[in-house]
Amino acid sequence: MIRWQEDIKVYLHCEPVDFRKAINGLSVIVQDTMLLSPFDKALFVFCNKKRTQLKVLYWDETGFALWQKRLERDKFKWPRQWATDPVTINHEQWQWLLRGFDITQLKPHKTLFYQDVA
């Protein structure tokens, strides 16, 4: 599997996408529907209606790349209830999604920010 940098942004397009779309069609969705630049340093993730396939579009500074994963016997736990599109997830949640976890149910401890110890 491809290993992306941990600081890369990951955007999920929640609505199912026609998987006949390739780089050009998905780039238009990123720009016109998600209102983002497909040239950003980010992964733009799309799912099919059956939730058995993912497509990941990204710009690698020399051109677009398209990565696809198909599950043979299971479904991705794709967020359906989230009203905002796109949904932004972190690297850890991205890894959870690829491994089959429901990222809407997994919540880490809250990050605490302090300025003084006394």
C-alpha positions as CSV (number, residue, x, y, z in Angstrom):
1,M,0.0,0.0,0.0
2,I,1.1,3.6,-0.6
3,R,2.3,5.4,2.5
4,W,1.3,9.1,2.4
5,Q,2.9,11.7,4.7
6,E,1.2,12.0,8.1
7,D,0.7,15.7,7.7
8,I,-1.3,15.4,4.5
9,K,-4.9,16.6,4.6
10,V,-7.5,14.0,3.8
11,Y,-10.9,15.1,2.4
12,L,-13.8,12.7,2.1
13,H,-16.6,13.4,-0.5
14,C,-19.5,11.8,1.3
15,E,-21.9,11.4,-1.6
16,P,-21.4,8.2,-3.7
17,V,-19.6,8.8,-7.0
18,D,-20.0,7.1,-10.3
19,F,-16.7,5.1,-10.5
20,R,-16.6,5.4,-14.3
21,K,-15.2,8.9,-13.5
22,A,-11.4,9.1,-13.7
23,I,-8.9,11.9,-13.0
24,N,-10.7,14.7,-15.0
25,G,-14.2,13.9,-13.7
26,L,-13.0,13.6,-10.0
27,S,-11.0,16.8,-10.3
28,V,-14.1,18.7,-11.4
29,I,-15.9,17.3,-8.3
30,V,-13.1,18.5,-6.1
31,Q,-13.2,22.0,-7.6
32,D,-16.9,22.5,-8.2
33,T,-18.6,20.5,-5.5
34,M,-16.1,20.3,-2.7
35,L,-14.9,23.9,-3.4
36,L,-11.3,22.9,-3.0
37,S,-8.3,23.1,-5.3
38,P,-7.4,19.7,-6.7
39,F,-3.8,21.0,-6.8
40,D,-3.6,21.2,-3.0
41,K,-1.3,18.9,-1.0
42,A,-4.2,16.7,-0.1
43,L,-5.9,13.4,-0.7
44,F,-9.4,13.6,-2.1
45,V,-11.3,10.3,-1.3
46,F,-14.4,9.1,-3.1
47,C,-16.5,6.0,-2.5
48,N,-18.9,4.1,-4.7
49,K,-22.6,3.6,-3.9
50,K,-22.1,0.0,-2.7
51,R,-19.2,1.2,-0.4
52,T,-17.0,-1.5,-1.7
53,Q,-14.5,0.7,-3.5
54,L,-12.5,3.9,-2.8
55,K,-10.7,6.2,-5.2
56,V,-8.1,8.6,-4.0
57,L,-7.1,11.6,-6.2
58,Y,-4.0,13.6,-5.5
59,W,-1.6,16.0,-7.2
60,D,2.1,14.9,-6.7
61,E,3.6,18.1,-8.1
62,T,4.2,16.5,-11.5
63,G,0.7,15.4,-12.3
64,F,-2.4,13.8,-11.0
65,A,-2.4,10.3,-9.6
66,L,-5.4,8.1,-8.9
67,W,-5.3,5.2,-6.4
68,Q,-8.1,2.7,-6.1
69,K,-9.0,0.1,-3.5
70,R,-11.7,-2.6,-3.9
71,L,-12.9,-4.8,-1.1
72,E,-13.8,-8.3,-2.1
73,R,-16.1,-9.3,0.9
74,D,-16.8,-6.3,3.0
75,K,-17.8,-2.6,2.9
76,F,-16.1,0.6,3.9
77,K,-17.7,2.3,7.0
78,W,-18.3,5.4,5.0
79,P,-19.7,8.5,6.8
80,R,-23.3,9.0,5.7
81,Q,-24.8,11.2,8.4
82,W,-22.4,14.1,8.2
83,A,-24.1,17.1,6.6
84,T,-20.9,19.0,5.6
85,D,-19.1,18.1,2.5
86,P,-16.2,17.6,2.4
87,V,-15.4,15.9,5.6
88,T,-11.8,16.4,6.8
89,I,-10.1,13.5,8.6
90,N,-6.6,13.1,10.0
91,H,-4.0,10.6,9.0
92,E,-4.9,8.2,11.9
93,Q,-8.6,8.2,11.0
94,W,-7.6,7.6,7.3
95,Q,-5.7,4.5,8.4
96,W,-8.7,3.4,10.5
97,L,-11.0,3.8,7.5
98,L,-8.8,1.8,5.3
99,R,-8.6,-1.0,7.9
100,G,-12.4,-1.1,8.2
101,F,-13.1,0.8,11.4
102,D,-16.1,3.2,11.7
103,I,-14.3,6.5,12.1
104,T,-17.5,8.2,13.4
105,Q,-17.4,5.9,16.5
106,L,-13.7,6.2,17.3
107,K,-12.9,9.3,19.3
108,P,-9.5,9.9,20.9
109,H,-9.0,11.8,24.2
110,K,-9.2,15.5,23.8
111,T,-6.0,17.3,23.3
112,L,-5.1,19.6,26.2
113,F,-3.2,22.8,25.9
114,Y,-1.6,24.4,29.0
115,Q,0.7,27.4,29.3
116,D,1.8,27.1,33.0
117,V,2.6,24.1,35.2
118,A,2.1,25.9,38.5
